[in-house]
Amino acid sequence: MGRGKIEIKKIENPTNRQVTYSKRRTGIMKKAKELTVLCDAEVSLIMFSSTGKFSEYCSTEQRMGEDLDSLGIHELRGLEQNLDEALKVVRNRKVRSPIYSLQLD
């Protein structure tokens, strides 16, 4: 027998909200890792909790701010453009979907 559907709305009890966040954070991290392995996808994930703490996942094929000294100016500019474009997409989604918004400021 499957689980029942729940209504998606803010959990008012702070303790329950934190427990749910923690469990779902673990689940979404697992899914991101699975996508990376199963589909050979490049995945980046950034999450901010209601307390401002952040969690992140980045597939092993992407750079995380280290080892940039070996890149030339053209590669660095390309990386910067990719990051700018990704940030624009995230901000557009934030504006369109306030339920699942990120605190990027």
N, CA, C and O atoms as CSV, one atom per row, in Angstrom:
chain,resi,resn,atom,element,x,y,z
A,1,MET,N,N,0.839,-1.171,0.000
A,1,MET,CA,C,0.000,0.000,0.000
A,1,MET,C,C,0.887,1.239,0.000
A,1,MET,O,O,1.840,1.317,0.776
A,2,GLY,N,N,0.589,2.199,-0.853
A,2,GLY,CA,C,1.384,3.420,-0.976
A,2,GLY,C,C,1.041,4.452,0.080
A,2,GLY,O,O,0.049,4.341,0.800
A,3,ARG,N,N,1.884,5.439,0.145
A,3,ARG,CA,C,1.653,6.532,1.085
A,3,ARG,C,C,0.600,7.474,0.538
A,3,ARG,O,O,0.420,7.592,-0.674
A,4,GLY,N,N,-0.091,8.141,1.441
A,4,GLY,CA,C,-1.089,9.116,1.025
A,4,GLY,C,C,-0.430,10.411,0.607
A,4,GLY,O,O,0.686,10.708,1.033
A,5,LYS,N,N,-1.107,11.182,-0.219
A,5,LYS,CA,C,-0.581,12.466,-0.656
A,5,LYS,C,C,-0.791,13.494,0.446
A,5,LYS,O,O,-1.789,13.473,1.166
A,6,ILE,N,N,0.181,14.394,0.556
A,6,ILE,CA,C,0.046,15.465,1.533
A,6,ILE,C,C,-0.131,16.782,0.794
A,6,ILE,O,O,0.322,16.943,-0.339
A,7,GLU,N,N,-0.788,17.705,1.446
A,7,GLU,CA,C,-0.950,19.038,0.878
A,7,GLU,C,C,0.376,19.778,1.029
A,7,GLU,O,O,0.958,19.806,2.113
A,8,ILE,N,N,0.845,20.371,-0.052
A,8,ILE,CA,C,2.109,21.101,-0.016
A,8,ILE,C,C,1.831,22.524,0.444
A,8,ILE,O,O,1.303,23.348,-0.303
A,9,LYS,N,N,2.196,22.787,1.675
A,9,LYS,CA,C,2.074,24.128,2.256
A,9,LYS,C,C,3.109,24.230,3.370
A,9,LYS,O,O,3.675,23.225,3.799
A,10,LYS,N,N,3.348,25.439,3.827
A,10,LYS,CA,C,4.344,25.660,4.860
A,10,LYS,C,C,3.965,24.912,6.135
A,10,LYS,O,O,2.814,24.944,6.571
A,11,ILE,N,N,4.948,24.243,6.719
A,11,ILE,CA,C,4.738,23.547,7.986
A,11,ILE,C,C,4.894,24.586,9.093
A,11,ILE,O,O,5.955,25.196,9.228
A,12,GLU,N,N,3.867,24.784,9.863
A,12,GLU,CA,C,3.863,25.852,10.864
A,12,GLU,C,C,4.716,25.536,12.093
A,12,GLU,O,O,5.337,26.438,12.655
A,13,ASN,N,N,4.756,24.287,12.511
A,13,ASN,CA,C,5.543,23.905,13.680
A,13,ASN,C,C,7.029,23.915,13.311
A,13,ASN,O,O,7.445,23.162,12.431
A,14,PRO,N,N,7.844,24.766,13.977
A,14,PRO,CA,C,9.256,24.885,13.597
A,14,PRO,C,C,10.050,23.586,13.741
A,14,PRO,O,O,10.938,23.318,12.932
A,15,THR,N,N,9.750,22.789,14.742
A,15,THR,CA,C,10.461,21.531,14.929
A,15,THR,C,C,10.140,20.559,13.795
A,15,THR,O,O,11.039,19.955,13.211
A,16,ASN,N,N,8.868,20.418,13.496
A,16,ASN,CA,C,8.460,19.540,12.392
A,16,ASN,C,C,9.021,20.031,11.058
A,16,ASN,O,O,9.431,19.233,10.214
A,17,ARG,N,N,9.034,21.366,10.877
A,17,ARG,CA,C,9.558,21.940,9.640
A,17,ARG,C,C,11.040,21.596,9.478
A,17,ARG,O,O,11.472,21.233,8.384
A,18,GLN,N,N,11.826,21.706,10.558
A,18,GLN,CA,C,13.253,21.412,10.489
A,18,GLN,C,C,13.509,19.929,10.223
A,18,GLN,O,O,14.401,19.576,9.452
A,19,VAL,N,N,12.727,19.067,10.864
A,19,VAL,CA,C,12.873,17.620,10.642
A,19,VAL,C,C,12.563,17.283,9.185
A,19,VAL,O,O,13.293,16.521,8.552
A,20,THR,N,N,11.488,17.847,8.660
A,20,THR,CA,C,11.105,17.602,7.271
A,20,THR,C,C,12.173,18.114,6.321
A,20,THR,O,O,12.523,17.434,5.357
A,21,TYR,N,N,12.699,19.314,6.585
A,21,TYR,CA,C,13.754,19.874,5.745
A,21,TYR,C,C,14.973,18.951,5.729
A,21,TYR,O,O,15.533,18.660,4.672
A,22,SER,N,N,15.370,18.502,6.906
A,22,SER,CA,C,16.546,17.647,7.016
A,22,SER,C,C,16.362,16.345,6.232
A,22,SER,O,O,17.261,15.927,5.502
A,23,LYS,N,N,15.211,15.711,6.382
A,23,LYS,CA,C,14.953,14.458,5.678
A,23,LYS,C,C,14.887,14.663,4.169
A,23,LYS,O,O,15.458,13.881,3.408
A,24,ARG,N,N,14.193,15.709,3.736
A,24,ARG,CA,C,14.060,15.956,2.297
A,24,ARG,C,C,15.371,16.430,1.678
A,24,ARG,O,O,15.656,16.137,0.517
A,25,ARG,N,N,16.175,17.169,2.462
A,25,ARG,CA,C,17.492,17.582,1.983
A,25,ARG,C,C,18.343,16.350,1.684
A,25,ARG,O,O,18.995,16.271,0.643
A,26,THR,N,N,18.326,15.402,2.599
A,26,THR,CA,C,19.070,14.157,2.395
A,26,THR,C,C,18.580,13.434,1.140
A,26,THR,O,O,19.380,12.927,0.354
A,27,GLY,N,N,17.270,13.393,0.964
A,27,GLY,CA,C,16.692,12.719,-0.195
A,27,GLY,C,C,17.044,13.385,-1.510
A,27,GLY,O,O,17.345,12.705,-2.491
A,28,ILE,N,N,17.009,14.713,-1.540
A,28,ILE,CA,C,17.304,15.404,-2.793
A,28,ILE,C,C,18.790,15.331,-3.125
A,28,ILE,O,O,19.166,15.299,-4.297
A,29,MET,N,N,19.638,15.304,-2.092
A,29,MET,CA,C,21.074,15.113,-2.329
A,29,MET,C,C,21.326,13.731,-2.940
A,29,MET,O,O,22.130,13.584,-3.860
A,30,LYS,N,N,20.630,12.726,-2.413
A,30,LYS,CA,C,20.770,11.364,-2.941
A,30,LYS,C,C,20.334,11.319,-4.400
A,30,LYS,O,O,20.999,10.696,-5.228
A,31,LYS,N,N,19.217,11.976,-4.721
A,31,LYS,CA,C,18.730,12.001,-6.102
A,31,LYS,C,C,19.715,12.709,-7.026
A,31,LYS,O,O,19.922,12.274,-8.159
A,32,ALA,N,N,20.327,13.799,-6.553
A,32,ALA,CA,C,21.309,14.520,-7.369
A,32,ALA,C,C,22.506,13.628,-7.677
A,32,ALA,O,O,23.000,13.608,-8.804
A,33,LYS,N,N,22.966,12.893,-6.674
A,33,LYS,CA,C,24.096,11.983,-6.886
A,33,LYS,C,C,23.717,10.860,-7.847
A,33,LYS,O,O,24.517,10.464,-8.694
A,34,GLU,N,N,22.496,10.350,-7.714
A,34,GLU,CA,C,22.037,9.294,-8.608
A,34,GLU,C,C,21.956,9.784,-10.052
A,34,GLU,O,O,22.345,9.067,-10.974
A,35,LEU,N,N,21.451,11.003,-10.252
A,35,LEU,CA,C,21.391,11.568,-11.603
A,35,LEU,C,C,22.779,11.688,-12.213
A,35,LEU,O,O,22.976,11.423,-13.398
A,36,THR,N,N,23.735,12.090,-11.387
A,36,THR,CA,C,25.110,12.223,-11.861
A,36,THR,C,C,25.648,10.885,-12.354
A,36,THR,O,O,26.249,10.810,-13.426
A,37,VAL,N,N,25.434,9.836,-11.577
A,37,VAL,CA,C,25.972,8.525,-11.921
A,37,VAL,C,C,25.179,7.859,-13.037
A,37,VAL,O,O,25.759,7.399,-14.021
A,38,LEU,N,N,23.864,7.803,-12.895
A,38,LEU,CA,C,23.031,7.060,-13.841
A,38,LEU,C,C,22.960,7.703,-15.218
A,38,LEU,O,O,22.968,7.006,-16.233
A,39,CYS,N,N,22.892,9.015,-15.254
A,39,CYS,CA,C,22.657,9.715,-16.519
A,39,CYS,C,C,23.870,10.472,-17.027
A,39,CYS,O,O,23.786,11.169,-18.037
A,40,ASP,N,N,25.001,10.344,-16.337
A,40,ASP,CA,C,26.212,11.063,-16.707
A,40,ASP,C,C,25.922,12.557,-16.845
A,40,ASP,O,O,26.396,13.220,-17.767
A,41,ALA,N,N,25.129,13.066,-15.898
A,41,ALA,CA,C,24.716,14.464,-15.915
A,41,ALA,C,C,25.606,15.292,-15.002
A,41,ALA,O,O,26.129,14.797,-14.003
A,42,GLU,N,N,25.769,16.556,-15.361
A,42,GLU,CA,C,26.457,17.491,-14.488
A,42,GLU,C,C,25.392,18.168,-13.631
A,42,GLU,O,O,24.511,18.850,-14.154
A,43,VAL,N,N,25.473,17.980,-12.326
A,43,VAL,CA,C,24.441,18.457,-11.422
A,43,VAL,C,C,25.050,19.375,-10.371
A,43,VAL,O,O,26.073,19.058,-9.763
A,44,SER,N,N,24.404,20.510,-10.171
A,44,SER,CA,C,24.759,21.412,-9.075
A,44,SER,C,C,23.488,21.711,-8.313
A,44,SER,O,O,22.428,21.918,-8.903
A,45,LEU,N,N,23.604,21.731,-6.999
A,45,LEU,CA,C,22.445,21.943,-6.150
A,45,LEU,C,C,22.844,22.826,-4.986
A,45,LEU,O,O,23.816,22.538,-4.287
A,46,ILE,N,N,22.097,23.904,-4.773
A,46,ILE,CA,C,22.322,24.796,-3.639
A,46,ILE,C,C,20.991,24.967,-2.926
A,46,ILE,O,O,19.980,25.287,-3.550
A,47,MET,N,N,20.997,24.753,-1.616
A,47,MET,CA,C,19.779,24.905,-0.819
A,47,MET,C,C,20.072,25.785,0.385
A,47,MET,O,O,21.138,25.693,0.994
A,48,PHE,N,N,19.112,26.639,0.720
A,48,PHE,CA,C,19.206,27.477,1.905
A,48,PHE,C,C,18.058,27.128,2.840
A,48,PHE,O,O,16.897,27.112,2.429
A,49,SER,N,N,18.381,26.851,4.095
A,49,SER,CA,C,17.332,26.561,5.071
A,49,SER,C,C,16.704,27.872,5.535
A,49,SER,O,O,17.202,28.952,5.216
A,50,SER,N,N,15.631,27.775,6.274
A,50,SER,CA,C,14.973,28.980,6.783
A,50,SER,C,C,15.852,29.724,7.786
A,50,SER,O,O,15.621,30.902,8.060
A,51,THR,N,N,16.853,29.043,8.330
A,51,THR,CA,C,17.778,29.693,9.260
A,51,THR,C,C,18.986,30.288,8.547
A,51,THR,O,O,19.855,30.879,9.189
A,52,GLY,N,N,19.048,30.138,7.227
A,52,GLY,CA,C,20.127,30.716,6.450
A,52,GLY,C,C,21.303,29.785,6.204
A,52,GLY,O,O,22.245,30.158,5.505
A,53,LYS,N,N,21.266,28.585,6.762
A,53,LYS,CA,C,22.344,27.626,6.507
A,53,LYS,C,C,22.176,27.073,5.099
A,53,LYS,O,O,21.060,26.875,4.620
A,54,PHE,N,N,23.321,26.826,4.438
A,54,PHE,CA,C,23.195,26.314,3.087
A,54,PHE,C,C,23.861,24.954,2.939
A,54,PHE,O,O,24.820,24.622,3.636
A,55,SER,N,N,23.320,24.186,2.010
A,55,SER,CA,C,23.851,22.881,1.644
A,55,SER,C,C,24.077,22.914,0.150
A,55,SER,O,O,23.330,23.559,-0.586
A,56,GLU,N,N,25.112,22.215,-0.301
A,56,GLU,CA,C,25.391,22.215,-1.728
A,56,GLU,C,C,25.900,20.857,-2.170
A,56,GLU,O,O,26.485,20.097,-1.398
A,57,TYR,N,N,25.656,20.581,-3.443
A,57,TYR,CA,C,26.200,19.393,-4.093
A,57,TYR,C,C,26.636,19.805,-5.491
A,57,TYR,O,O,25.940,20.553,-6.178
A,58,CYS,N,N,27.767,19.321,-5.890
A,58,CYS,CA,C,28.275,19.584,-7.230
A,58,CYS,C,C,28.907,18.299,-7.737
A,58,CYS,O,O,29.754,17.710,-7.066
A,59,SER,N,N,28.495,17.865,-8.925
A,59,SER,CA,C,29.059,16.629,-9.470
A,59,SER,C,C,30.566,16.790,-9.653
A,59,SER,O,O,31.065,17.907,-9.788
A,60,THR,N,N,31.270,15.694,-9.656
A,60,THR,CA,C,32.733,15.722,-9.668
A,60,THR,C,C,33.318,16.323,-10.934
A,60,THR,O,O,34.483,16.720,-10.935
A,61,GLU,N,N,32.560,16.403,-11.993
A,61,GLU,CA,C,33.077,16.941,-13.243
A,61,GLU,C,C,33.120,18.467,-13.234
A,61,GLU,O,O,33.766,19.056,-14.100
A,62,GLN,N,N,32.461,19.119,-12.295
A,62,GLN,CA,C,32.405,20.590,-12.272
A,62,GLN,C,C,33.411,21.149,-11.301
A,62,GLN,O,O,33.858,20.450,-10.392
A,63,ARG,N,N,33.773,22.405,-11.484
A,63,ARG,CA,C,34.721,23.082,-10.604
A,63,ARG,C,C,33.978,23.670,-9.409
A,63,ARG,O,O,32.833,24.107,-9.523
A,64,MET,N,N,34.654,23.673,-8.261
A,64,MET,CA,C,34.053,24.195,-7.040
A,64,MET,C,C,34.866,25.362,-6.478
A,64,MET,O,O,34.799,25.629,-5.278
A,65,GLY,N,N,35.622,26.053,-7.307
A,65,GLY,CA,C,36.386,27.198,-6.854
A,65,GLY,C,C,37.851,26.900,-6.635
A,65,GLY,O,O,38.635,27.818,-6.397
A,66,GLU,N,N,38.240,25.643,-6.710
A,66,GLU,CA,C,39.644,25.296,-6.566
A,66,GLU,C,C,40.250,25.073,-7.945
A,66,GLU,O,O,39.540,24.930,-8.940
A,67,ASP,N,N,41.552,25.048,-7.981
A,67,ASP,CA,C,42.308,24.703,-9.195
A,67,ASP,C,C,41.979,25.600,-10.386
A,67,ASP,O,O,41.974,25.131,-11.524
A,68,LEU,N,N,41.706,26.869,-10.145
A,68,LEU,CA,C,41.416,27.776,-11.247
A,68,LEU,C,C,42.684,28.384,-11.819
A,68,LEU,O,O,42.648,28.999,-12.885
A,69,ASP,N,N,43.809,28.221,-11.123
A,69,ASP,CA,C,45.073,28.796,-11.577
A,69,ASP,C,C,45.519,28.218,-12.916
A,69,ASP,O,O,46.217,28.885,-13.680
A,70,SER,N,N,45.124,27.001,-13.197
A,70,SER,CA,C,45.556,26.349,-14.440
A,70,SER,C,C,44.756,26.812,-15.652
A,70,SER,O,O,45.126,26.496,-16.783
A,71,LEU,N,N,43.666,27.556,-15.444
A,71,LEU,CA,C,42.819,27.993,-16.555
A,71,LEU,C,C,43.358,29.269,-17.181
A,71,LEU,O,O,43.902,30.132,-16.492
A,72,GLY,N,N,43.199,29.376,-18.496
A,72,GLY,CA,C,43.560,30.601,-19.211
A,72,GLY,C,C,42.432,31.612,-19.129
A,72,GLY,O,O,41.353,31.315,-18.616
A,73,ILE,N,N,42.689,32.806,-19.638
A,73,ILE,CA,C,41.700,33.891,-19.554
A,73,ILE,C,C,40.419,33.545,-20.300
A,73,ILE,O,O,39.330,33.884,-19.836
A,74,HIS,N,N,40.526,32.873,-21.450
A,74,HIS,CA,C,39.327,32.519,-22.219
A,74,HIS,C,C,38.487,31.477,-21.475
A,74,HIS,O,O,37.258,31.548,-21.476
A,75,GLU,N,N,39.150,30.524,-20.847
A,75,GLU,CA,C,38.421,29.515,-20.067
A,75,GLU,C,C,37.752,30.139,-18.846
A,75,GLU,O,O,36.626,29.783,-18.500
A,76,LEU,N,N,38.446,31.071,-18.198
A,76,LEU,CA,C,37.859,31.753,-17.040
A,76,LEU,C,C,36.653,32.593,-17.439
A,76,LEU,O,O,35.646,32.620,-16.732
A,77,ARG,N,N,36.760,33.278,-18.575
A,77,ARG,CA,C,35.616,34.083,-19.047
A,77,ARG,C,C,34.434,33.185,-19.411
A,77,ARG,O,O,33.284,33.528,-19.135
A,78,GLY,N,N,34.716,32.041,-20.029
A,78,GLY,CA,C,33.646,31.099,-20.354
A,78,GLY,C,C,32.970,30.567,-19.095
A,78,GLY,O,O,31.747,30.436,-19.042
A,79,LEU,N,N,33.777,30.263,-18.085
A,79,LEU,CA,C,33.231,29.802,-16.812
A,79,LEU,C,C,32.374,30.880,-16.169
A,79,LEU,O,O,31.306,30.591,-15.630
A,80,GLU,N,N,32.839,32.118,-16.225
A,80,GLU,CA,C,32.084,33.240,-15.664
A,80,GLU,C,C,30.754,33.419,-16.381
A,80,GLU,O,O,29.730,33.657,-15.740
A,81,GLN,N,N,30.760,33.305,-17.714
A,81,GLN,CA,C,29.518,33.428,-18.478
A,81,GLN,C,C,28.545,32.309,-18.127
A,81,GLN,O,O,27.347,32.551,-17.979
A,82,ASN,N,N,29.049,31.093,-17.993
A,82,ASN,CA,C,28.186,29.973,-17.608
A,82,ASN,C,C,27.550,30.209,-16.246
A,82,ASN,O,O,26.360,29.952,-16.061
A,83,LEU,N,N,28.332,30.693,-15.299
A,83,LEU,CA,C,27.801,30.974,-13.964
A,83,LEU,C,C,26.762,32.084,-14.006
A,83,LEU,O,O,25.726,31.987,-13.348
A,84,ASP,N,N,27.030,33.153,-14.784
A,84,ASP,CA,C,26.064,34.246,-14.907
A,84,ASP,C,C,24.745,33.763,-15.498
A,84,ASP,O,O,23.672,34.130,-15.020
A,85,GLU,N,N,24.831,32.933,-16.545
A,85,GLU,CA,C,23.617,32.410,-17.174
A,85,GLU,C,C,22.835,31.512,-16.210
A,85,GLU,O,O,21.609,31.591,-16.140
A,86,ALA,N,N,23.541,30.670,-15.476
A,86,ALA,CA,C,22.875,29.796,-14.508
A,86,ALA,C,C,22.206,30.607,-13.412
A,86,ALA,O,O,21.097,30.284,-12.986
A,87,LEU,N,N,22.875,31.661,-12.954
A,87,LEU,CA,C,22.305,32.513,-11.915
A,87,LEU,C,C,21.050,33.217,-12.409
A,87,LEU,O,O,20.089,33.364,-11.655
A,88,LYS,N,N,21.045,33.652,-13.663
A,88,LYS,CA,C,19.856,34.290,-14.238
A,88,LYS,C,C,18.686,33.312,-14.269
A,88,LYS,O,O,17.557,33.679,-13.946
A,89,VAL,N,N,18.959,32.066,-14.659
A,89,VAL,CA,C,17.893,31.050,-14.700
A,89,VAL,C,C,17.314,30.825,-13.309
A,89,VAL,O,O,16.096,30.758,-13.144
A,90,VAL,N,N,18.193,30.706,-12.303
A,90,VAL,CA,C,17.731,30.489,-10.922
A,90,VAL,C,C,16.905,31.673,-10.446
A,90,VAL,O,O,15.853,31.486,-9.835
A,91,ARG,N,N,17.369,32.896,-10.717
A,91,ARG,CA,C,16.623,34.088,-10.286
A,91,ARG,C,C,15.282,34.202,-10.990
A,91,ARG,O,O,14.301,34.613,-10.370
A,92,ASN,N,N,15.212,33.846,-12.281
A,92,ASN,CA,C,13.934,33.858,-12.990
A,92,ASN,C,C,12.959,32.854,-12.390
A,92,ASN,O,O,11.768,33.138,-12.262
A,93,ARG,N,N,13.464,31.688,-12.025
A,93,ARG,CA,C,12.598,30.683,-11.404
A,93,ARG,C,C,12.128,31.150,-10.042
A,93,ARG,O,O,10.995,30.874,-9.645
A,94,LYS,N,N,12.979,31.848,-9.328
A,94,LYS,CA,C,12.613,32.377,-8.010
A,94,LYS,C,C,11.449,33.346,-8.143
A,94,LYS,O,O,10.517,33.315,-7.340
A,95,VAL,N,N,11.499,34.202,-9.152
A,95,VAL,CA,C,10.443,35.192,-9.361
A,95,VAL,C,C,9.139,34.517,-9.754
A,95,VAL,O,O,8.068,34.929,-9.309
A,96,ARG,N,N,9.221,33.478,-10.588
A,96,ARG,CA,C,8.021,32.798,-11.075
A,96,ARG,C,C,7.394,31.858,-10.059
A,96,ARG,O,O,6.187,31.622,-10.111
A,97,SER,N,N,8.178,31.315,-9.137
A,97,SER,CA,C,7.667,30.301,-8.223
A,97,SER,C,C,8.053,30.641,-6.783
A,97,SER,O,O,9.049,30.125,-6.276
A,98,PRO,N,N,7.277,31.502,-6.119
A,98,PRO,CA,C,7.641,31.897,-4.748
A,98,PRO,C,C,7.552,30.765,-3.738
A,98,PRO,O,O,8.141,30.867,-2.662
A,99,ILE,N,N,6.838,29.694,-4.047
A,99,ILE,CA,C,6.722,28.570,-3.118
A,99,ILE,C,C,8.072,27.900,-2.931
A,99,ILE,O,O,8.424,27.501,-1.821
A,100,TYR,N,N,8.826,27.776,-4.010
A,100,TYR,CA,C,10.115,27.106,-3.967
A,100,TYR,C,C,11.259,28.099,-4.166
A,100,TYR,O,O,12.205,27.808,-4.898
A,101,SER,N,N,11.186,29.244,-3.538
A,101,SER,CA,C,12.178,30.286,-3.783
A,101,SER,C,C,13.469,30.037,-3.006
A,101,SER,O,O,13.482,29.373,-1.970
A,102,LEU,N,N,14.545,30.592,-3.544
A,102,LEU,CA,C,15.862,30.547,-2.906
A,102,LEU,C,C,16.187,31.922,-2.378
A,102,LEU,O,O,15.731,32.927,-2.924
A,103,GLN,N,N,16.968,31.973,-1.325
A,103,GLN,CA,C,17.421,33.242,-0.795
A,103,GLN,C,C,18.819,33.486,-1.326
A,103,GLN,O,O,19.800,33.073,-0.706
A,104,LEU,N,N,18.925,34.160,-2.478
A,104,LEU,CA,C,20.208,34.344,-3.128
A,104,LEU,C,C,20.863,35.683,-2.793
A,104,LEU,O,O,22.043,35.872,-3.088
A,105,ASP,N,N,20.146,36.593,-2.200
A,105,ASP,CA,C,20.715,37.913,-1.941
A,105,ASP,C,C,21.583,37.940,-0.727
A,105,ASP,O,O,22.132,38.987,-0.383
